Amino acid sequence: MAGSNNLNITSPRWLLAELSYKCPLQCPYCSNPLDYAKYTEELSTDDWKRVLSQARKMGAVQLGFSGGEPLTRRDLPELVAFARELGYYSNLITSGYGLTEDKIIELKQAGLDHIQVSIQASSQELNDHLAGTETFLQKQQVAGLVKKHGYPMVLCVVIHRQNIHQMPQILAMAENLGADYLELANTQYYGWAHINRDALLPTREQFLTAEKIAQSFKETVAGKMKIYYVVPDFYEDRPKACMNGWGTTFLTIAPDGVALPCHSARELPGLDCPNVKDFSIEQIWNESKAFNFFRGAGWMQEPCRSCDEKHKDFGGCRCQAYLLTGDMFSTDPVCSKSSQRYRIDAAIGSARELALSAAEKPLVFRNSKNSKQFNI
Amino acid sequence: MTINSDLPIHFSALHRLQWEEAQQKYVILYPEGMVELNQSSAEILKLCDGSKNLTVIVAELEAKFATEGLTNDILNFLNVALQNGWIQQS
């Protein structure tokens, strides 16, 4: 049995409230589970209020309202107001679709601190293709309104092979829209991005060129715009310190109330992730099997176990280890010390071959029809 | 970008300064991030209310802690805060 209850357990700081899996967009790199369509049940307003209160009492202070599209929940302003009263810093992570000026004002009055708008590309044609919905023009308007009403404006662009050539235009767009923060999130290959990886993973040359452009822009806009650059771990030789360590900082609650140590953990077998309808947040965080599973270093195999960097990256990402090696206890294969690193190199090679050939693979879009094919 | 000692200093509208009971310390909150403050940094930032300049802030803190010669430490911290966008002057 992995993990242990006897470690010094830190308290949660970050609560990600995935209010709903419903989303008008169909992004082919969505981090929601492939079989999301089978989870149709959603927590009630009272359930969410109880979760917010209990997590806040334990020390959670950053709160992300996410999904799916969180705006599909009619009780969003009520939950925002409740969160503000408790002292959370609330982040709305939205596609911007359906976000009217009235709603932006209503949410501000309720106490929302920040709105992060995602844009899929710098051109209307590519944005609307990737989103599977005509959203580009509305997203631009929403970005302007977010700014107008005094929120810090964070623009989030997920980067992959279909849009990485637009890096200079993406940066110019962020500057024109007056973004206070720009999140350039290189795609992480879980969920829908995993099955679309051959069509999404940039080549090393593309990645290096784009990174150079982004870094030089970072210096140009220093003091005006902050840039968060999420590194593409396939091109690193050490894994990311996933979730800042399992069960140390992050708590995700899925739309149906399942509590997860990271938003992908639903894909891992045998964790028996608890539901907030059955247990309190304190019980879940401190006592549940799932949250103790990969706490500390007791679960590690070699080469992690004797590695002097294990307290820096915690063995990397468990979901990535499971997806690529079939063994969730193994070292994240991104690590050059892993005997399975060849799997990452093979994925890079396979995507590169496709990128250089004329035949692009069609993307599998994230929608209920496609999701139902994964309901096994 | 450095502190002008004549102009009043205000805390940024895009950040929030807040006492955290669970951590027993002040923190600065901003989109998807948090900075934990030590006691002296928090004491300085609490005085950045848009009405006081450097001289006034130094005088108030020296009086509060019955000490002298804080100008350099306070100025150094305020310059860091300015560069991080936590405070502004206008």
Contacts between the chains, C-beta under 8 A, distances in Angstrom:
chain1	res1	chain2	res2	distance
A	11	B	22	6.2
A	13	B	34	7.1
A	57	B	22	7.9
A	58	B	22	6.8
A	59	B	20	7.3
A	59	B	22	3.2
A	59	B	23	6.6
A	61	B	18	7.8
A	61	B	20	6.2
A	61	B	22	7.9
A	61	B	27	7.0
A	61	B	29	6.8
A	61	B	34	6.5
A	62	B	29	7.2
A	62	B	32	6.6
A	62	B	33	7.6
A	62	B	34	6.2
A	64	B	32	7.5
A	87	B	18	6.6
A	89	B	16	6.2
A	89	B	18	7.9
A	89	B	29	3.9
A	89	B	30	7.8
A	89	B	34	7.6
A	91	B	31	6.1
A	91	B	32	5.9
A	113	B	16	6.8
A	113	B	29	7.3
A	113	B	31	7.7
A	114	B	30	7.8
A	114	B	31	4.4
A	114	B	32	7.9
A	116	B	31	6.9
A	116	B	32	7.7
A	150	B	13	6.7
A	152	B	14	4.3
A	152	B	30	6.8
A	152	B	31	5.2
A	154	B	31	5.0
A	154	B	32	7.5
A	180	B	14	6.3
A	180	B	31	7.7
A	181	B	31	5.7
A	223	B	1	6.3
A	223	B	83	7.4
A	223	B	85	7.8
A	226	B	85	7.7
A	228	B	32	7.8
